[in-house]
Amino acid sequence: MSKLTDFDTAYDNGKAIADFGRYPAFWSGQAAAFRDDFGERWREMSYGPAERHRFDLFEPEDEAKGTLVYVHGGYWKAFDKSFWSHLASGAIALGWRVAMPSYTLCPQARISEITREIGMFLDSLAAEVNGEIALTGHSAGGHLVTRMACENAPISPVTAKRIVRVLSISGLHDLRPLLPTQMNMIFGMDADEAARESAVLLTPRTDLEIQACCGQGELPEFRRQSTLIADIWHGFGIATDAWEIPDAHHANVIETLCDPQSRALGFLCP
């Protein structure tokens, strides 16, 4: 393994994917069409006082088997819940409800503050729905859901006990390599915050299952970060696994959530 010197390129998915620029409009269009077709079983709710403290809740036709949470990516600085509604389709087909939050973006919020917002959201969601809760998130969202699996997650003990499975998709679990990047001018992270927000440096809860996946065509750093969380947390005596999705890169790997037969949903929504 060669020495990593260009940290910006190592984490720049936009440059690594030739047609990356088309994806935001594609996601937004797919999500809007899904909401238009979904009808009255979709509702928007609030979990706090800020403008972006909102989440969408999609209900299946019959009584829900549980709740799947999807937390979006965008390096904590882009997008909101409205881009991802279509990713609920696979879990809905399996009889699960799906919740998708927005959160305040950097630089208006620090990453540690976003972590607390996701905790607020989960406590609010847990008060609204019954049954077990599974978490998944992509990229920065993968960071946020693994933070919720840590012993020091900013959620109530009652909420924590209901979270039974976590899948990080192309997640960022060690934030320290982002410190020298140009993006950190937006994040404003220092070494202390990067360490406090890195799941691999924290103690996981031992009463849940955690898996991590990424695309085989992802940047090497994302593939490394995916196996890293599973390897380190395995040492705490919890069930972990890491695997890769063939023919997938950072922008299309999330399409696995649209497939009810996918390995991802087989784990999250059994």
C-alpha positions, 0 to 999 in steps of 0.5 A: 500500500503506497503512502497517501499524500493527496488527501483531496483526490483520495476523497473526491468522488466527483472527479472519480466518476465520469458522469457524476454531475448528472446524478443530483438531477436524476436522484431528485427526479426519481424521488419526486416521482416516487412521492407523487405516486406514493400518495397519502401514506407519505407525511412530513414531520418535525423533530426540532425547531430549525428549518431543516429539522424535518423528516419524511415518513413513508408507510407500507400498505399493511401494518409495518414490520419495523422502521428503516431509517435512511440518512443521506450523504453529501459530505455533511454539506449538501442535499436534503431528504427530498433527493432520496425518497425513491430509496424507500421502495425496496423496504416498503415492498418488504412491509417496512416503513421508512423514515428519512431526515434532513439536517443542518449542513456545514458550515452552518453546523459542525459535524458534531452538531449534526450528530446531535441532530440525528440523535434528536431525530431518532428520539422523535421518531421512536416516540412516533412509531412502534417496533424495531428500528434499523439504520442505514446511511450513505457516505456522510450518512454512513458516518452518522448512523454508525455514530448512533451505534456508539455507546456515547450516541446522543440518543435516549437509552429507550431509543438505543434499545430499539435500534437492532441493525446498522448498515453503513453504505460507503461510510466515513468512519475515521474522519481524521484523513479529512483534516488536511482536505480543502473540504475541511474549510467548510467542516471546520474540524480540528483534531479533537472533533475529528477523533470524537466523531470517528466511530472507529475510535469509539466504543460500540454498543454490543446489543446490535449488528453492524455491517458495512458495504461499498461498491467495488468501483469506489475510491480505495479510501472508501473501500478501506473505511468500509472494512475498517469499521467492521474489523475494529468493532469485531474486536468488541465481540459484536456481529460485524461484516463488510462486503462490496457490491459488484459494478457499483461506484459511489453514486449508484451504490445506493440503488441497492436499497431499491431492490427488495432482494438485495443483500443490504435489505436482506440484512436490514429488513429480514 
